[in-house]
Amino acid sequence: MPSMSEFTHSHAPYGLTLVLLYRGTDAVKEGEPFAYDPANGTYAIKRPTAATDLFAGVAAKSYPADSGSRQIELYIPGSRGVKVRIAETVASGNTGVFGYNASTGGKRFKKDSTAKAITAYGPGVCVFREAVTYSSSDPKTHIAKADLPAAAFVAPVSV
């Protein structure tokens, strides 16, 4: 099996997609992480809310708020060079974990080393392909290219 660095840097960017049912009514931004929602069906997704949530992937594009359920296209684990939402400055090669923290607007990835600041996160990880200096006042700095390793199913970290 290739090492994480071989996976991250030796292949051209591409995204593997899957379309799943999202019952939320809020707007979805490209790169936001989602978890599987088995309570609402085999092919349903939700915002991550607990350390036991299973990472499904990241939104492949943005969707406006909607009053009902809708289909959301996700980049799933195994995708490379896709956009992910970030919550802090990242460097190329950093590992990020997904999570949700309502008090800080979460729905983003944080570096693994600072993930304890997130109130809930599961076994979804990414490996950043680029360095991005995050600024809360500049939305252009809220996105970074990353890989979603297919073998990224690690045990959730307790908070």
DAQUILIN-V621309 format. One record per backbone hydrogen bond with DSSP energy under -0.5 kcal/mol. NH is the residue of the N-H (numbers start at 1). CO is the residue of the C=O. Records with the same first field share a line. If there is no record, write none. Layout:
NH: CO  CO
This chain:
7: 3
8: 4
9: 5
10: 6
14: 80
17: 15
18: 74
20: 18  72
21: 43
22: 70
23: 45
28: 63
31: 59
32: 29
34: 57
35: 46
36: 54
37: 44
40: 37
41: 38
44: 41
45: 21
46: 35
53: 50
55: 53
56: 34
57: 34
58: 75
59: 32
60: 73
63: 28
66: 25
70: 22
72: 20
74: 18
75: 58
76: 16  74
78: 148
79: 76
80: 14
82: 146
84: 144
85: 31
86: 142
87: 109
90: 132
93: 128
94: 91
96: 126
97: 110
98: 124
99: 108
100: 120
104: 101
105: 102
106: 101
107: 99
108: 99
109: 85
110: 97
112: 95
114: 111
115: 112
117: 114
118: 115
120: 100
122: 98
123: 53
126: 96
127: 147
128: 94  126
129: 145
130: 145
132: 90
134: 132
138: 135
139: 137
141: 138
142: 139
143: 140
144: 84
146: 82
147: 127
148: 79
149: 147
152: 149
154: 123  152
